[in-house]
Amino acid sequence: MTRRYKTKPMAALHETMSDLHRAGAIDQAAMNEFDQRCLAVTARELSYQVFKDAKGEWRWRLVAANGKRIAGSGEGYKSKSACIAAIELVKNSAAAPIAA
């Protein structure tokens, strides 16, 4: 899979950090942070997974093409349709402001 970066400086930073990670100078958690900050992710590289948890409630998670979990439902839902409705709510919230 070809990597796409947010900017050229981010590409250079990420490649340097990748080298340091391979050399053992930074751990996986730090490398994950650089992945999130530097790599551009397109919608085609993401998928929503719907599943039942141990309590029998429906949940969702957003997963990147590399298998890493990006986000998940904060609660369980009684029905699969309610879970899918929550996914649609998240998908339609792209224009919502970010409160700092």
C-alpha positions as CSV (number, residue, x, y, z in Angstrom):
1,M,0.0,0.0,0.0
2,T,1.4,3.4,-1.0
3,R,1.5,5.8,1.8
4,R,0.0,9.3,1.4
5,Y,1.2,12.1,3.7
6,K,-0.6,15.2,4.8
7,T,2.3,17.4,3.6
8,K,5.9,17.0,2.3
9,P,7.4,18.0,5.7
10,M,5.2,15.4,7.4
11,A,6.5,12.8,4.9
12,A,10.1,13.6,5.8
13,L,9.3,13.5,9.6
14,H,7.4,10.2,9.3
15,E,10.2,8.5,7.4
16,T,12.8,9.7,9.9
17,M,10.6,8.4,12.8
18,S,10.1,5.1,11.0
19,D,13.8,4.7,10.8
20,L,14.2,5.4,14.5
21,H,11.4,2.9,15.2
22,R,13.0,0.2,13.2
23,A,16.3,0.9,15.1
24,G,14.5,0.6,18.4
25,A,14.9,4.2,19.4
26,I,11.1,4.9,19.7
27,D,8.4,2.5,20.8
28,Q,5.3,1.4,19.0
29,A,3.0,3.8,20.8
30,A,5.2,6.8,19.6
31,M,5.2,5.4,16.1
32,N,1.4,5.1,16.2
33,E,1.2,8.8,17.2
34,F,3.4,9.8,14.2
35,D,1.2,7.6,11.9
36,Q,-1.9,9.5,13.1
37,R,-0.3,12.9,12.7
38,C,1.5,12.4,9.4
39,L,-0.4,10.0,7.3
40,A,-3.4,11.1,5.2
41,V,-6.3,8.6,5.4
42,T,-9.0,8.5,2.8
43,A,-12.5,7.2,3.3
44,R,-11.8,4.3,1.1
45,E,-9.2,3.1,3.6
46,L,-11.7,3.0,6.4
47,S,-14.5,0.6,7.3
48,Y,-17.1,0.4,10.0
49,Q,-17.5,-2.9,11.8
50,V,-20.7,-3.8,13.6
51,F,-20.6,-6.5,16.2
52,K,-22.1,-7.9,19.4
53,D,-20.2,-7.4,22.6
54,A,-19.9,-9.9,25.5
55,K,-23.2,-8.5,27.0
56,G,-25.0,-9.1,23.7
57,E,-25.3,-5.4,22.8
58,W,-24.5,-4.1,19.4
59,R,-21.4,-1.9,19.0
60,W,-19.4,-0.3,16.1
61,R,-15.8,0.5,15.5
62,L,-14.1,2.4,12.7
63,V,-11.0,0.5,11.4
64,A,-8.2,1.6,9.1
65,A,-7.0,-0.5,6.2
66,N,-4.0,-1.6,8.4
67,G,-6.4,-3.1,11.0
68,K,-5.9,-0.4,13.6
69,R,-9.0,0.8,15.5
70,I,-9.6,4.6,15.1
71,A,-12.8,5.0,17.0
72,G,-15.6,3.1,18.6
73,S,-19.1,3.4,20.0
74,G,-19.1,4.6,23.6
75,E,-22.1,2.6,24.4
76,G,-23.9,-0.6,23.4
77,Y,-27.2,-0.7,21.5
78,K,-30.1,-3.0,21.9
79,S,-30.7,-3.4,18.2
80,K,-28.4,-3.6,15.2
81,S,-30.5,-0.9,13.4
82,A,-29.9,1.5,16.4
83,C,-26.2,0.8,16.1
84,I,-26.2,1.5,12.3
85,A,-28.2,4.7,13.0
86,A,-25.4,5.9,15.3
87,I,-22.9,5.2,12.6
88,E,-24.9,7.3,10.2
89,L,-25.0,10.1,12.8
90,V,-21.2,10.0,13.1
91,K,-20.8,10.0,9.3
92,N,-23.1,13.0,8.9
93,S,-21.3,15.0,11.6
94,A,-18.2,16.0,9.5
95,A,-19.1,19.7,9.6
96,A,-19.5,19.8,13.4
97,P,-17.1,22.2,15.1
98,I,-14.2,20.9,17.2
99,A,-14.5,22.2,20.8
100,A,-11.1,22.7,22.3
